[in-house]
Amino acid sequence: MLRGRRSGGVRALPRLRLVAFATIASLLPLGSYAFLTAAPAAADTAPTVTAVSPDVGPVAGGTAVTITGTGFIVGSTTVAFGTTPATDVTVTSDTTLTATAPANPTGGSVDVVVTATDTVAVPSATSPDDLFAYGPPTVTGLSPGAGPIAGGTVVTVTGTSFVPGASVSFGATAATDVTVTSATTLQATAPAGVDTGVVDVTVTTPGSDGGTSGTSPLDLYAYAAPTVTAIAPSTGLADTATSVTITGTDFSFGDTVDFGATPATIVAVWSPTMIVASSPTTLDGGVDITVANAIGTSPTSVVDQFAAGAPTVTSISPSAGPVGGGGTVTVTGDGFVLGTPVAFGGVAASGVTVVSPTSLVATAPPGPTGSVDLTVTDPGATPVTSATSVADLYAYGVPTVTAVSPDTGPVTGGSAVTVTGSGFVPGLAVSFGSVPATGVTVNATGTSLQVIAPAEAAGSVDVTATDAAGTSTITLNDLYAYGAPVVTSVVPDAGPLTGGNYVIVAGSGFVPGMPAYFGAQESTSVTVMPGGTGFYALVPSATAGPVDITATTTQGTSATTLKDAYFYGTPVVTGLTPGTGSTAGGTSVTITGTGFAPDSTVSFGLEPATSATVTSSTSISAVAPAANLGVIPVRVTSPAGMSPLTPADNFEYDDQLQISCAPPPAVSSSCNNIDLPAVNLQGEWQNAAAPANSLYVTDDRGDATVGWSLSAYLVPSSDNPNSWCDGWSGFCNATAGSDSASSNAKIPADYLSLTALSCAPAAGNSSPAPLAGSGGNFPIGPGAVSLCTAQAGSSAGTFKVDGIFSLQVPPWVYAGQYEATVVFLVM
């Protein structure tokens, strides 16, 4: 077989052999050597490169490289390192050639491409087998950048100058299963880690011109989840990207950073212990900064908290404490970070512990009584303090109530009330008396609050506020009155006409600032007592007589009663009924007059009445004490003085028999008279009968040496519409019996009749029964009807007399209506 080299697609033969070939050819027929004159065959298969050796060289070029593959053609093959032609290309066989690497100032790995140029240039396909690296490799990234300490994680390494045969190390430990996939990527299986922590992943290429990649943050690989130990700064502006340096452990390439739930906009891992990240531009408030890798996420703590914008305070608990400070207060809000200062009314708190971006605990410093704003300030270079609001109020000491407006309302409740004071904080309770109010709303300064008054019984109550430090002290200023005031007593209840003295008025529903009146005169000085159950008032001057003391609030004016009466001037006695009584006492006497105060007292001479009841300013019911025979004055004493002596106040102790309508002690002597019903004369005898009546005759004379007789006689009634004297003068001029002892007994006793008469000792009286009268005329003379007679020595005690009295009018009396009164007389 002839051998030679091919030129332009034809293998070149040795010259001598070619001549011989030509000589032989001349001997052949023309058509017999046509194949010798045909054009060279075109390459129809692209060459391949299966190996490059060495595959690393300097960037200056000049490295003699042996290339192994297929389809290499002598004289028709070119070689390029990347896009730069190689020099000194020598094809030594179909599968081997040599070439000198050109310079590559940029470094890195390139594909060595072999091109056959017989007729059509066909380059070899690129693959990792044709890579040639200029200089040592570099590592620019890992994916993932972390894995378990047991190893086994397949890591994709990116970089430059990767070539087949490159080795990979994780720290000092070689990786397994290294596969170069391109000039810039390879895959390696991470070995087990010696310990948790971060290592550099390095790539080493073979040969003297190869080397190991330099270390950088881009090649960091972590065998543990990251941790955050500090951040700086910890605050920034709201809605503004802030560059934050994060210090911690086990940071590695590819770590992600979140501000709360929002990813950071820029993340740069500088070392295993430092990352720089930019906060989101949408952040406003406090968050935890977390760092995450393929193994896990850094746990949150106070050291990773970052706040954008001014901090806020939304609540504090407890919201009150002692003025000496020392109370532990939990503050809720947003934007709290490590080192956040807290102030109570401008005074720095101590012991501030940030629990989370939304919670911190601080120890209250000493402070003045009242409410202050608790503020939180970020610790940045340009501090920003939380805005004040009602939510941040803290009260030193118990609250105080200085005013209530309005201070009156209906008993049904429902009124909106403004309470003024200090130390008011959200969450405090307000009570009207013992009943809680609703709708409590505190203002921003803690000096007033709004409430809805609950329903309560009529009267005054204290409005109190209660917080964690205690309940407001009760004062006059916190009174609230339900319904109109009520006056129940006045002490003293009488005084001089000139006034000038003070009275104490008791009752309910009184509030400071209300006016008080004596009749129509307003007092110039009114001081309400604690609890609103009384007040002091200066008495104005007035004319003699009684007046009502009234108090007025927005709910009305106190109703007038005898209990609110005040009397100007001393009392005066104008009459006594009866004016006589037994020396044994017990006589019920009605005293009439003026200026009788409710607390007036009564004396008979020097002795006080057994009992005395003021029934009105002009009447007193009193029971006479025991006394000797004779006439003594009955005097009434009030705070204004004692009634003067007048003939009208004389009371005679004469031991006459007493008549009453009830057993002793008798309370009334009104049964001395009985009004008979009216009779209309119809031309015939008319009879008007009164109901049965019981009278009691008491004989307390003691010796009973003389007897007594009870009689009755007729007189016209004061409201008789037709006088007895209008008509028949003979009837009208009838002469009353001399025994009647009454000058107006003008109706003949014949027209008075008595039935069902009885006369007997009352219960408990052992005296003999008196003799019952016949119902006819008085035994010793006409003009009266005899009822009963007691003999001497048998008249002691009380006797009961019963009977039915009738008025009879004859038909011949002047026509009209008639009535009369039966008057009883004891002799």
C-alpha positions in Angstrom: 0.0 0.0 0.0 1.3 3.4 -0.8 1.5 5.9 2.1 1.9 9.7 1.9 0.2 12.7 3.1 -3.0 14.2 1.9 -2.9 17.7 0.6 -6.2 19.5 -0.2 -8.0 16.3 0.6 -5.5 14.0 -1.2 -3.0 12.1 0.8 0.5 13.0 -0.5 2.7 10.1 -1.7 6.4 9.9 -1.9 7.8 11.5 -5.0 9.5 8.4 -6.4 6.4 6.3 -6.0 4.3 9.0 -7.7 6.6 8.9 -10.8 6.2 5.2 -10.9 2.5 5.5 -10.5 2.5 7.9 -13.4 4.5 5.5 -15.6 2.1 2.8 -14.9 -0.8 5.0 -15.6 0.5 5.8 -19.0 0.3 2.2 -19.9 -3.3 1.8 -19.0 -6.2 2.7 -21.3 -7.6 6.1 -20.9 -10.8 5.1 -19.1 -8.9 2.7 -16.9 -7.5 5.3 -14.4 -10.2 7.8 -14.2 -10.2 7.3 -10.4 -6.8 8.7 -10.2 -7.8 12.0 -11.7 -11.0 12.5 -9.6 -11.3 15.2 -6.9 -10.5 14.2 -3.2 -13.5 12.9 -1.2 -15.2 15.5 1.2 -15.2 14.9 4.9 -18.8 13.8 5.8 -18.2 13.3 9.6 -17.3 16.0 12.1 -14.2 15.4 14.2 -14.5 14.7 17.9 -12.4 15.6 20.9 -12.3 13.1 23.7 -9.4 14.4 25.7 -7.1 17.3 26.2 -3.7 16.9 27.9 -2.7 18.8 29.7 -6.0 20.6 30.1 -4.6 23.5 32.2 -2.1 26.2 31.2 -1.1 29.8 31.8 -3.1 32.7 30.4 0.0 33.6 28.4 -0.5 30.5 26.3 2.4 28.4 24.9 1.4 25.2 26.4 1.9 22.2 24.1 -1.4 20.3 24.2 -2.1 16.8 23.0 -5.6 16.4 21.7 -7.2 13.0 21.4 -10.3 12.3 19.4 -11.4 11.1 15.9 -11.6 12.5 12.4 -8.3 14.4 12.4 -7.0 14.9 8.8 -3.4 15.9 8.1 -3.2 19.2 6.5 -6.9 19.8 6.7 -7.4 20.2 10.4 -7.4 23.4 12.5 -7.6 23.8 16.3 -9.1 26.7 18.3 -9.0 27.3 22.1 -12.3 28.9 22.5 -12.4 31.3 19.5 -8.6 31.8 19.4 -6.7 29.6 16.8 -4.0 27.4 18.2 -0.5 27.4 16.6 1.7 24.6 15.6 -1.1 22.2 14.9 0.4 18.7 13.9 -1.9 15.9 13.1 -0.1 12.7 14.0 -3.0 10.4 13.3 -6.7 10.2 12.8 -7.1 10.3 16.6 -4.2 12.4 17.8 -2.8 15.8 17.2 -0.8 18.4 19.0 -1.2 22.1 19.2 0.2 25.1 21.1 -2.4 26.9 23.3 -2.8 30.6 22.4 -2.8 33.3 25.1 -6.1 34.1 26.9 -5.8 37.2 29.1 -9.3 36.8 30.5 -8.5 33.3 31.8 -11.1 30.7 32.5 -12.0 27.4 30.8 -12.6 27.2 27.0 -13.6 24.4 24.7 -10.8 23.1 22.4 -12.5 22.8 19.0 -11.0 20.8 16.1 -12.3 21.6 12.6 -11.8 19.4 9.5 -11.4 21.6 6.4 -11.4 19.1 3.5 -14.2 20.9 1.6 -16.6 22.1 4.2 -15.4 23.2 7.6 -17.1 21.0 10.3 -16.1 21.8 13.9 -16.1 19.2 16.7 -19.0 19.3 19.0 -18.1 20.8 22.5 -18.3 18.7 25.6 -16.6 18.7 29.1 -13.9 16.5 27.6 -12.5 19.3 25.4 -12.1 21.8 28.2 -8.8 23.6 28.7 -8.4 25.9 31.6 -6.3 29.1 31.8 -5.0 29.5 35.3 -6.4 28.1 38.5 -10.2 27.7 39.0 -12.6 30.0 40.8 -15.8 29.3 42.7 -18.6 31.8 42.4 -21.5 30.0 43.8 -23.0 26.9 45.4 -26.5 25.4 45.1 -27.5 24.5 47.7 -25.2 26.3 50.1 -25.9 24.1 53.0 -26.6 20.5 53.9 -26.7 18.1 56.8 -23.6 17.2 58.7 -23.9 13.6 57.6 -23.1 14.7 54.0 -24.5 13.3 50.9 -25.9 16.5 49.5 -25.3 16.9 45.7 -24.0 20.5 45.3 -23.8 22.3 42.1 -20.6 24.5 42.1 -20.4 27.4 39.7 -17.2 29.3 38.8 -14.5 29.3 36.2 -11.7 27.2 34.8 -13.4 23.9 35.5 -11.9 21.0 33.6 -12.3 17.2 33.8 -10.3 15.8 36.5 -10.9 18.7 38.8 -11.3 17.7 42.5 -13.5 19.4 45.0 -13.0 19.8 48.8 -15.4 20.9 51.5 -13.0 22.5 53.9 -10.2 19.9 54.2 -12.4 16.9 53.2 -12.6 15.8 49.6 -16.0 15.5 47.9 -17.0 12.4 46.0 -18.7 12.0 42.7 -17.2 15.1 41.1 -18.6 15.7 37.6 -17.6 18.6 35.5 -20.6 19.6 33.4 -19.2 22.7 31.8 -16.4 25.2 32.1 -18.4 27.0 34.8 -20.3 24.2 36.5 -19.6 21.0 38.2 -21.4 18.7 40.6 -20.0 17.2 43.7 -21.4 15.1 46.6 -20.7 16.8 49.9 -18.8 14.7 52.4 -19.7 14.4 56.1 -18.8 17.4 58.1 -16.3 17.3 60.9 -18.5 19.6 63.0 -21.4 21.9 62.5 -20.2 25.1 61.0 -19.3 26.7 57.6 -16.5 25.6 55.3 -15.1 26.9 52.0 -15.8 24.7 48.9 -12.6 24.7 46.8 -12.0 23.3 43.3 -8.5 22.0 42.3 -7.4 21.4 38.7 -4.5 19.1 37.8 -1.1 20.0 36.5 1.6 22.5 37.3 -0.4 25.3 35.7 -3.6 24.3 37.5 -4.3 25.1 41.2 -6.9 25.5 43.8 -9.6 28.1 43.8 -9.2 30.9 46.3 -11.7 31.2 49.1 -14.4 33.8 49.3 -17.9 34.3 50.7 -19.1 32.8 47.4 -17.9 29.4 48.2 -19.2 29.1 51.8 -21.1 25.9 52.6 -22.9 25.4 56.0 -23.4 22.2 57.9 -25.9 23.8 60.2 -28.8 26.3 60.2 -27.7 29.9 60.6 -28.1 32.0 63.8 -28.4 35.7 64.3 -26.5 37.3 67.2 -26.7 41.0 66.4 -27.9 43.5 63.8 -26.8 47.0 63.1 -28.6 49.3 62.8 -31.7 48.0 64.6 -33.9 50.8 63.3 -34.6 52.6 60.1 -37.1 54.9 58.4 -40.6 53.6 57.5 -41.1 52.5 53.9 -37.5 53.0 53.2 -34.7 50.4 52.4 -32.2 50.4 55.2 -28.9 48.5 54.8 -28.5 46.2 57.8 -25.4 44.3 58.9 -26.4 41.0 60.3 -23.9 39.2 62.6 -24.3 35.5 63.5 -23.0 32.1 62.7 -23.2 29.5 59.9 -23.9 32.0 57.1 -23.2 30.5 53.7 -23.7 31.2 50.0 -27.3 31.4 49.0 -28.7 32.2 52.4 -31.9 34.2 52.3 -32.9 37.0 54.7 -36.4 37.9 55.7 -37.6 41.0 57.6 -40.6 39.4 59.2 -42.5 37.7 56.4 -41.0 39.9 53.6 -37.8 39.0 51.9 -34.9 41.5 51.9 -34.3 43.3 48.7 -30.5 42.8 48.7 -28.6 40.0 50.4 -24.8 39.8 50.5 -23.0 37.1 52.5 -19.7 38.6 53.5 -18.4 35.8 55.7 -19.7 32.9 57.8 -20.5 35.5 60.5 -21.7 38.5 58.5 -24.4 39.3 56.0 -25.5 42.7 54.7 -29.2 42.9 53.7 -31.5 45.7 52.7 -34.9 46.0 54.5 -38.1 46.0 52.3 -39.3 49.4 51.2 -42.8 48.4 52.5 -41.8 47.9 56.1 -43.3 50.0 58.9 -43.0 48.6 62.3 -41.0 46.0 64.2 -40.0 42.5 62.9 -37.5 39.7 63.5 -34.7 39.4 60.9 -34.2 35.7 60.0 -31.6 34.0 57.9 -32.4 30.7 56.2 -30.4 28.1 54.3 -31.3 24.6 53.1 -31.1 23.2 56.6 -33.3 25.7 58.4 -34.0 29.2 59.6 -32.3 31.1 62.4 -34.4 31.2 65.6 -35.9 34.5 66.6 -34.8 36.5 69.6 -34.5 40.0 70.9 -31.1 40.4 69.2 -32.6 40.1 65.7 -35.4 42.7 66.0 -35.5 45.5 63.5 -38.0 48.4 63.5 -38.8 50.8 60.6 -40.4 54.1 61.5 -41.4 55.4 64.9 -42.4 52.9 67.6 -46.0 52.8 68.8 -47.7 52.0 72.1 -51.2 50.4 71.9 -51.7 49.4 75.6 -49.9 49.0 78.9 -50.6 46.7 81.8 -51.0 47.4 84.6 -51.9 51.0 83.7 -51.4 52.4 87.3 -48.9 52.0 90.1 -47.6 53.7 93.2 -46.0 57.2 93.1 -42.8 55.7 94.4 -42.4 53.7 91.2 -41.1 50.2 91.0 -44.1 48.7 89.3 -43.4 46.3 86.5 -45.3 47.3 83.4 -45.9 45.3 80.2 -46.0 47.6 77.1 -47.7 46.4 73.9 -47.2 48.1 70.6 -44.8 47.9 67.6 -41.3 48.8 66.6 -39.6 47.6 69.8 -35.9 46.6 69.5 -33.0 45.9 71.7 -31.9 48.9 73.6 -35.2 50.7 73.2 -35.5 53.5 75.9 -38.8 53.8 77.7 -40.0 57.0 79.6 -42.9 57.6 82.0 -43.8 61.3 81.5 -40.3 62.0 80.3 -38.6 60.2 83.2 -36.5 57.2 82.0 -37.7 53.8 83.1 -35.3 51.2 84.4 -35.1 47.5 83.7 -36.3 47.7 80.1 -36.5 44.2 78.6 -37.7 43.9 75.0 -39.6 40.6 74.6 -40.6 41.0 71.0 -41.1 43.7 68.4 -44.5 44.1 69.9 -43.9 43.7 73.6 -41.5 44.9 76.2 -41.4 45.1 80.0 -40.2 48.2 82.0 -39.9 49.2 85.6 -41.8 52.4 86.4 -39.7 55.2 87.9 -41.1 57.4 90.7 -43.6 60.0 89.4 -46.1 62.6 90.5 -49.7 61.8 91.3 -51.8 61.7 88.1 -51.6 60.3 84.6 -48.5 60.5 82.4 -47.8 59.3 78.8 -45.5 56.2 78.6 -43.3 56.7 75.5 -40.9 54.4 73.6 -38.0 55.8 71.6 -36.0 54.0 68.9 -32.3 53.8 69.7 -31.1 54.9 66.3 -28.8 57.7 65.3 -31.9 59.9 64.8 -34.2 58.9 67.7 -37.9 58.9 67.0 -40.4 58.7 69.9 -43.8 57.1 69.9 -46.8 59.5 69.5 -48.8 60.0 72.7 -52.4 58.8 73.0 -54.9 57.7 75.5 -53.6 54.1 75.0 -50.2 55.0 76.6 -51.5 56.6 79.8 -50.0 55.4 83.1 -51.4 56.6 86.4 -49.4 57.3 89.5 -51.4 56.6 92.6 -55.2 56.3 92.8 -57.3 58.4 90.6 -59.0 61.6 91.8 -62.4 63.0 91.0 -62.7 66.8 91.1 -66.0 67.4 89.3 -69.0 65.6 87.9 -71.1 67.3 85.1 -74.0 67.1 85.1 -74.1 66.2 88.8 -77.8 65.2 88.7 -79.9 62.9 86.6 -83.0 60.7 86.6 -83.3 57.5 88.6 -83.6 55.6 85.4 -80.0 56.4 84.5 -78.8 56.7 80.9 -77.4 60.3 81.3 -74.0 61.0 79.7 -71.8 62.3 82.5 -68.3 63.9 82.2 -66.1 63.2 85.2 -63.1 65.5 85.7 -60.0 64.6 87.7 -56.6 63.0 87.3 -55.0 59.6 87.1 -57.6 58.3 84.6 -56.4 55.5 82.4 -58.0 53.1 79.9 -59.6 50.1 81.6 -60.4 51.9 84.9 -63.9 51.2 86.4 -66.3 53.9 87.3 -69.1 53.4 89.9 -72.1 55.5 90.9 -72.4 54.5 94.5 -72.0 50.7 94.3 -73.4 50.4 90.7 -70.9 50.2 87.8 -71.3 52.8 85.1 -71.0 51.8 81.4 -69.4 53.3 78.3 -66.3 54.6 80.1 -64.1 56.6 77.7 -60.9 58.3 78.9 -59.5 61.4 77.2 -56.0 61.6 75.8 -54.5 63.3 78.9 -56.2 61.2 81.6 -57.9 64.2 83.1 -61.5 63.5 82.2 -63.7 60.6 81.2 -67.2 60.1 79.8 -69.6 57.6 81.3 -73.2 56.6 81.1 -74.9 56.8 84.5 -76.6 53.6 85.7 -80.0 53.5 87.2 -80.1 54.1 91.0 -82.6 54.9 93.8 -83.3 58.6 94.5 -80.6 60.3 96.5 -77.0 61.3 96.2 -74.1 58.9 95.5 -70.4 59.3 95.1 -68.9 58.8 91.7 -65.6 56.8 92.1 -62.9 55.7 89.7 -60.9 52.5 90.3 -57.7 51.4 88.6 -54.9 49.0 89.5 -53.6 51.3 92.2 -57.0 51.7 94.0 -60.2 53.7 94.2 -60.5 57.5 94.2 -61.1 59.1 97.6 -64.7 60.2 98.3 -65.2 64.0 98.4 -67.9 66.5 97.9 -66.8 67.0 94.4 -67.8 63.5 93.2 -71.5 63.7 94.3 -74.1 62.8 91.8 -77.8 63.1 92.7 -80.6 60.9 91.4 -84.0 62.7 91.2 -85.1 65.9 92.9 -83.7 66.7 96.4 -85.6 65.7 99.5 -85.6 67.5 102.9 -86.2 65.4 105.9 -85.3 67.7 108.8 -84.1 71.1 109.8 -82.0 71.8 112.9 -82.7 74.3 114.4 -86.1 74.8 112.8 -86.7 78.3 114.2 -84.8 81.5 114.7 -84.9 85.2 114.9 -86.4 87.5 112.3 -83.0 88.9 111.5 -81.6 85.6 110.4 -77.8 85.3 110.4 -77.8 81.9 112.1 -76.9 78.6 110.4 -79.2 75.6 110.1 -78.4 72.0 109.2 -80.8 70.6 106.6 -80.8 66.8 106.3 -82.2 64.8 103.4 -80.9 63.4 100.1 -80.1 64.3 96.6 -78.0 67.4 97.6 -75.0 68.4 95.4 -72.5 71.2 95.6 -73.5 74.4 93.9 -77.3 73.9 94.3 -79.3 76.9 95.7 -81.4 76.6 98.9 -84.3 78.8 99.7 -86.1 79.9 102.9 -89.5 80.5 101.4 -88.7 82.8 98.5 -85.4 84.0 100.0 -82.2 82.4 98.8 -79.6 81.6 101.3 -76.3 83.3 100.5 -74.2 80.4 101.9 -74.9 76.7 101.2 -72.3 74.0 102.0 -73.2 70.4 101.1 -72.0 67.8 103.5 -70.2 64.6 102.4 -72.5 62.0 100.9 -75.0 64.6 99.8 -77.3 63.8 102.7 -77.2 67.3 104.3 -76.1 70.9 103.9 -75.4 73.9 106.0 -77.3 77.1 105.1 -77.1 80.7 106.3 -80.6 81.8 107.3 -81.7 85.1 105.6 -83.9 87.6 107.3 -87.7 87.4 107.0 -91.0 88.4 108.6 -92.5 86.3 111.4 -94.0 83.0 110.5 -93.2 79.6 109.0 -91.4 79.1 105.7 -90.4 75.9 103.8 -86.7 75.3 103.2 -86.3 73.9 99.7 -83.3 72.8 97.6 -83.2 72.9 93.8 -81.1 70.9 91.3 -81.6 70.2 87.6 -83.9 67.4 88.6 -86.3 69.7 90.4 -87.1 71.3 93.7 -87.7 69.4 97.0 -91.3 68.9 97.8 -92.6 70.9 100.8 -93.6 69.1 104.0 -93.8 69.9 107.7 -90.3 68.4 108.0 -88.8 71.3 106.0 -90.5 74.1 108.0 -88.5 76.9 109.5 -90.1 79.4 111.8 -89.2 83.0 112.1 -89.9 84.5 115.6 -91.1 82.8 118.8 -94.2 80.7 119.0 -97.5 82.1 120.3 -100.3 80.2 122.0 -103.8 81.4 121.2 -106.0 78.7 122.7 -106.3 75.4 124.6 -109.0 72.8 124.1 -110.0 71.8 126.7 -108.8 74.4 129.1 -109.2 72.3 132.2 -108.0 69.0 133.4 -107.5 66.6 136.3 -104.7 67.1 138.8 -103.9 63.4 138.0 -102.8 64.5 134.5 -103.6 62.6 131.4 -105.9 65.2 129.8 -105.5 65.4 126.0 -105.2 69.1 125.1 -105.1 70.7 121.7 -102.9 73.8 121.7 -103.6 76.3 118.9 -101.4 79.2 118.0 -98.6 80.2 115.5 -94.9 79.4 115.0 -95.0 75.8 116.1 -91.8 74.1 114.8 -91.7 70.3 114.4 -89.3 70.0 117.4 -91.3 72.3 119.6 -91.7 71.3 123.2 -94.7 71.9 125.5 -94.7 72.7 129.3 -97.6 73.0 131.7 -96.1 75.5 134.1 -92.7 74.1 134.9 -93.5 70.5 134.0 -93.1 69.2 130.5 -96.1 67.7 128.8 -96.3 63.9 129.1 -96.3 63.9 125.3 -96.5 66.5 122.6 -97.0 66.1 118.9 -96.8 69.0 116.5 -99.5 68.4 113.9 -99.0 71.7 112.0 -97.4 75.0 112.5 -100.6 76.1 114.3 -101.6 73.0 116.3 -100.0 70.7 118.9 -101.6 67.7 120.6 -100.3 67.4 124.2 -101.1 65.3 127.2 -101.2 67.3 130.5 -98.9 66.1 133.3 -100.1 65.7 136.9 -100.3 69.0 138.9 -101.9 70.7 141.8 -105.2 72.5 141.7 -105.0 75.9 140.1 -104.4 77.8 136.9 -101.0 77.5 135.1 -99.7 78.7 131.7 -99.1 76.3 128.8 -96.1 77.4 126.9 -94.5 76.2 123.7 -90.8 76.4 123.2 -89.0 76.2 119.8 -85.4 77.0 118.8 -86.6 80.6 118.3 -87.7 80.9 121.9 -90.6 80.4 124.3 -94.2 81.6 123.7 -95.1 84.7 125.7 -97.6 84.6 128.5 -101.1 85.4 127.5 -104.6 84.7 129.0 -105.2 82.3 126.1 -102.5 79.8 127.5 -104.1 79.3 130.9 -104.9 75.8 131.8 -106.9 75.0 135.0 -106.4 71.9 137.1 -109.9 71.7 138.7 -110.5 68.0 138.9 -113.9 68.2 137.1 -115.1 65.1 135.5 -113.8 64.4 131.9 -115.8 63.3 128.9 -114.1 61.6 126.0 -114.9 59.3 123.1 -112.3 56.7 124.1 -111.2 55.0 127.4 -108.4 56.9 129.1 -105.9 58.0 128.4 -108.3 59.9 126.1 -106.9 61.3 122.9 -109.8 63.5 122.1 -112.8 65.1 123.7 -114.7 65.6 120.4 -117.4 63.2 121.6 -118.7 65.9 123.9 -121.0 66.9 120.9 -123.0 64.7 118.5 -124.4 66.2 115.3 -127.9 64.8 114.6 -128.7 64.4 110.9 -130.8 67.0 109.2 -134.6 66.6 109.0 -136.8 68.0 106.2 -140.2 68.9 107.6 -143.0 67.3 105.5 -146.1 68.3 107.5 -145.8 65.3 109.8 -143.6 64.3 112.7 -140.1 63.7 111.5 -137.4 61.7 113.3 -133.7 61.9 112.7 -131.8 59.3 114.6 -128.1 59.4 115.2 -126.0 56.1 115.3 -125.3 54.6 118.6 -122.7 56.5 120.5 -120.4 55.6 123.3 -119.2 58.2 125.8 -116.6 57.7 128.6 -116.9 59.7 131.8 -113.8 59.6 134.0 -113.9 60.6 137.7 -110.4 61.0 139.0 -111.3 63.2 142.0 -110.1 60.6 144.3 -112.3 61.1 147.3 -115.6 60.7 145.4 -117.3 62.5 148.2 -119.9 63.8 145.8 -121.6 62.1 143.0 -122.1 63.3 139.4 -124.8 63.3 136.8 -124.5 63.3 132.9 -127.2 65.1 130.9 -127.7 66.2 127.3 -129.5 69.1 125.7 -130.1 70.4 122.2 -128.6 73.5 120.4 -128.9 74.4 116.8 -126.1 73.3 114.6 -123.8 76.0 113.3 -124.6 75.0 109.7 -128.4 74.7 110.2 -129.8 76.0 107.0 -133.0 77.1 108.7 -132.8 78.6 112.1 -135.1 77.3 114.7 -136.2 80.9 115.4 -137.4 81.3 111.7 -141.0 80.4 112.0 -143.3 79.9 115.0 -142.0 82.2 117.7 -143.7 80.1 120.4 -141.5 77.2 119.5 -138.4 79.2 119.1 -138.9 81.0 122.4 -139.2 77.9 124.4 -137.3 78.4 127.7 -134.5 76.0 128.3 -134.3 74.4 131.7 -132.2 76.2 134.1 -130.2 73.1 134.7 -129.0 73.1 131.1 -126.2 75.6 132.0 -126.2 76.8 128.4 -127.7 80.1 127.3 -128.2 78.8 123.7 -130.2 75.8 124.7 -133.2 77.1 122.8 -134.7 73.8 121.5 -137.1 72.3 124.0 -135.7 69.1 125.5 -139.0 67.5 124.7 -137.9 67.0 121.2 -134.8 65.0 122.2 -135.4 61.3 122.9 -133.1 58.6 123.9 -133.3 54.8 123.4 -131.1 51.8 124.2 -129.6 53.7 127.1 -127.0 52.0 129.3 -124.6 53.3 131.9 -122.0 51.0 133.4 -118.4 51.0 134.6 -115.8 50.7 131.9 -113.5 47.6 131.7 -111.4 47.3 134.8 -113.5 49.7 136.9 -114.9 48.0 140.1 -117.2 50.9 141.0 -120.9 50.3 141.1 -122.9 51.1 138.0 -124.5 54.6 138.0 -128.2 54.9 137.8 -129.4 55.1 134.2 -131.6 58.1 133.5 -135.2 57.7 132.3 -134.6 59.5 129.2 -137.0 62.1 130.4 -136.2 65.5 131.8 -133.4 66.2 134.2 -134.6 65.0 137.6 -134.5 68.5 139.2 -135.9 70.5 136.4 -136.8 70.6 132.7 -134.6 71.4 129.7 -132.3 68.4 129.6 -132.4 64.7 129.2 -130.9 62.8 132.1 -128.5 60.0 131.0 -127.0 58.5 134.2 -126.3 59.5 137.8 -123.5 58.2 140.1 -123.9 58.5 143.8 -121.2 59.8 146.2 -118.6 57.2 147.2 -119.2 55.1 144.0 -118.0 57.4 141.3 -114.3 56.5 141.0 -112.8 55.4 137.6 -114.2 55.4 134.1 -117.9 54.8 133.1 -119.2 53.9 129.7 -122.5 55.5 128.5 -124.3 54.1 125.4 -127.4 55.3 123.7 -129.1 56.3 120.5 -130.3 59.9 120.3 -133.2 61.1 118.1 -134.3 64.6 117.0 -138.1 64.8 116.6 -139.7 67.8 114.8 -143.5 68.3 114.9 -145.4 68.9 111.7 -146.6 72.3 112.7 -143.0 73.8 112.9 -142.1 76.2 110.1 -141.3 74.2 107.0 -137.7 73.6 106.1 -134.6 71.7 107.0 -133.6 71.3 110.6 -130.6 69.8 112.4 -129.2 70.1 115.9 -126.3 69.2 118.1 -126.5 67.2 121.3 -124.3 68.8 124.0 -123.4 66.8 127.1 -122.9 68.2 130.5 -121.5 66.6 133.6 -122.6 68.1 137.0 
